[in-house]
Amino acid sequence: MPSRSRPVPLAGLTTNWSVHVPSIQSIPTANLLLAGLPFRLRQRLIAGCESVDLVFAEVLAEPNEPIRYVYFPTESFISLTTQIDGSPALEVGLIGNEGMLGASLILGVAVSPLHALVQGAGPASRRSTVNTSRALRCNRP
């Protein structure tokens, strides 16, 4: 399916250059990370996803434990926390519809570095770690 985009003039330039900005109709998913991937990889990842409803305070990952699922939030939020010198958990990141939980798989790391906790309940897509690793390997040149 061809990408629907519209040319947008670059401010301050006197040339005829333009940048193609995807129209909202061309974004196939509510997760912006998935929407921004090359078509084949996006289709491969989406095909293996299942829809889930994340529940407030649900623990999705623990430090130094194997990552079981990769999550692509759509209308939910996942908080990443860590312990520092025995103090209460410190939030070091927040994942919403612009990202994914389990990004370390891209680097070949299948162990969670942080504690992941649902801070905003709602829908997400998830995919098993094994299938995600396979899809990422198939995309390598």
N, C-alpha and C positions, 0 to 999 in steps of 0.2 A: 504494500500500500504506500503510495507516495506521501511524503511528508508535506503537510499544508503549512506553509509559512508565508509571512508577508515581509517585504523589504522595509527596513527602518533606516532612514538617513542618519548618518553619524553627525552629531552636532559639531559645528565649527569647521567642517571640511568643505572645500569647494569642488571636490571631485565627485564622481557619480558612484562612489563606493557605498555599499550598504551592508547591513548585518541582517541575517535571517533569524527572526524570533519566532519560535513555534506558536501557532495559534492555540487557544485553549482546546479546540476540537481535536488537535493532533496528539494531545497527551492521553495515553491509553490507561493511565492508572492514577490513583490518588496519592501514590508515593512518588515524590519528585525525583528521588534517586533512580528508581526503576524507570521512570519516564525519560530520564536523560541518558540512559544507556543506549548503545548501538542496537538497532532493531533485532538482529538475530540473538544477541545475548539477552536482551530484554524478554523476547518471546520464550527463550529457553528457561529463564528464571521464573517467569510468570506461570508457565505451564506446570511447574512443580510445586507451586504454592497452594496452600489451603487458607481459607479465611478463618480467623479466630477472633474471639472477643476477649481482650485483655481485662483482667479484673484488678481494681485498685489494690495495691500492696502485694500483688502476686510477685514472687521472686522468679525471675527468668534465668538468672545465671549467678553462680558463686565464684569467687576468686579461686584460681588454680584447679577448677573442675572442668571436665570436657564440655565443650559447647554442643548442646543437643540440637538446637534449632537456631536458624537465622530469622530475625523478625524485621519486617518492613511495616512500621506503623503508618496508618492512614489518618485516623482521627484519635490517636492515643499518644501517650508520652511515656518514655522509659528513662528513668533516672539512673545514672552510673555513679556509684559511690565507692570510696575506699577508706580504710582505717589508717590513721596516722598516729603513731606513738600511743596506741590504746585509747585515743579520744573518740568521741562519737563520730559516726560516719560523716565524711566530707563529700559533698556532691562535686564531681569533677566533670560531669557532662550530662546532657539531656538530649535524647533522640526523639524526634517527632517525624512528621511526614516527609522530611527532607533527607532522611538517612536510614540506617539499618543497625540493628544489634547483631554483632558477629562479624564486623568488618575485618577483624584480624585474620579471618580465613583467607582473605585475598593475599596475605603474606605467608600463608601456609601454617599459621598458628591456630590450632584447634582447641586451645585451653583459654578459658575466660580470664582476663587480667583483672577484672573488676566485678563488683556486686551490681547486678541489674535488677531494678525494682520498678514495677508499674506505678507511675505517679498520676497518670491521667487515663482512666479506663476508656475503652473504646475498641473499635475494630483495628485489625492488623492482618497482614499476610505473613505466613510463616512457611518455612521450608526446612527439611532436615539438613543437617550439616553435611552428611555424606553426599547427598544429591547436589547440594550447592557446590561443594568442592569439585565434583565431576563436571558440572556446568562451567565452572570457572576454568578448569583445565582444558576443556574443549575449545575455549575461546582464545587460548594462547596461540601465537603464530608458530 
